[in-house]
Amino acid sequence: MNTRFVAIAAIILTAALAGCSETTSPQDRAAGTGALVGAAGGALVGQAIGRDTRSTVVGAAGGALLGAVVGTATAPRGQQYCRYRDYNTGRVFEAPCDDRYYR
């Protein structure tokens, strides 16, 4: 088989399997989606401004970074957990934060 074909097939298979993952948090998914959208937009802007490959790559990298930051900042936050210590036993445990944490 052609080496280029095998490499492209491996990349597509890896991306497809990574998309099926359920272990990521909503913040991670938002950062990944933001990075993809930002990279696409940055590549378009870089190509429009510079009209060469270097400008496209720089635009894609900058867009991916900015998209990941914006995606992480705008992701919905789930239940926040705090660490507590039991004064009698000294045991440390995690539980949902109560209102005292936010005051």
C-alpha positions in Angstrom: 0.0 0.0 0.0 1.0 3.6 -0.5 2.6 5.1 2.6 0.7 8.3 2.2 -2.6 6.5 2.1 -1.8 4.5 5.3 -0.8 7.7 7.1 -4.0 9.5 6.1 -6.1 6.5 7.1 -4.4 6.3 10.5 -5.0 10.0 11.2 -8.7 9.7 10.2 -9.2 6.6 12.3 -7.5 8.3 15.3 -9.6 11.4 15.0 -12.8 9.3 14.7 -11.9 7.2 17.8 -11.0 10.3 19.8 -14.4 11.8 19.0 -16.1 8.9 20.6 -14.4 9.4 24.0 -16.7 10.0 27.0 -14.0 10.7 29.5 -13.4 14.3 28.8 -15.0 17.1 30.8 -17.2 19.8 29.2 -14.3 22.3 29.6 -12.0 20.0 27.6 -14.6 19.6 24.9 -15.2 23.3 24.7 -11.5 24.0 24.5 -11.0 21.5 21.7 -14.0 22.8 19.7 -12.8 26.3 20.2 -9.3 25.4 19.0 -10.7 23.8 15.9 -13.0 26.7 15.0 -10.2 29.2 15.8 -7.7 27.3 13.7 -10.0 27.3 10.7 -10.8 31.0 11.1 -7.2 31.9 11.6 -6.1 30.0 8.6 -8.6 31.8 6.4 -7.6 35.2 7.8 -3.9 34.3 7.4 -4.4 33.3 3.8 -6.4 36.4 3.0 -3.8 38.7 4.6 -0.5 37.1 3.6 -1.5 35.0 0.6 1.2 32.4 1.3 1.6 29.2 3.3 3.6 30.8 6.1 0.8 33.3 6.8 -1.8 30.5 6.7 0.1 28.4 9.2 0.7 31.3 11.6 -2.9 32.3 11.3 -4.1 28.8 12.1 -1.8 28.5 15.1 -2.9 31.9 16.5 -6.5 31.1 15.9 -6.2 27.7 17.6 -4.7 29.3 20.7 -7.2 32.1 20.9 -10.1 29.6 20.2 -9.0 27.3 23.0 -8.8 30.2 25.4 -12.2 31.5 24.5 -13.7 28.0 24.5 -12.4 27.3 28.0 -13.5 30.6 29.4 -17.0 30.3 28.0 -17.5 26.6 28.9 -20.3 25.9 31.4 -19.0 25.0 34.8 -20.3 21.9 36.4 -20.7 21.2 40.1 -17.7 22.5 42.0 -16.1 20.2 44.5 -14.2 21.3 47.6 -11.8 19.4 49.9 -12.9 19.1 53.5 -11.1 17.7 56.6 -13.0 15.9 59.3 -11.8 17.4 62.5 -12.4 14.2 64.6 -10.7 11.7 62.4 -8.5 13.9 60.2 -9.8 12.2 57.1 -9.9 14.4 53.9 -12.8 14.0 51.6 -14.3 15.8 48.6 -17.9 17.0 48.5 -19.9 19.7 46.6 -19.0 23.2 47.9 -21.5 24.8 50.2 -22.4 28.5 50.2 -19.7 29.4 52.7 -17.1 28.8 50.0 -18.4 31.5 47.7 -18.8 34.2 50.3 
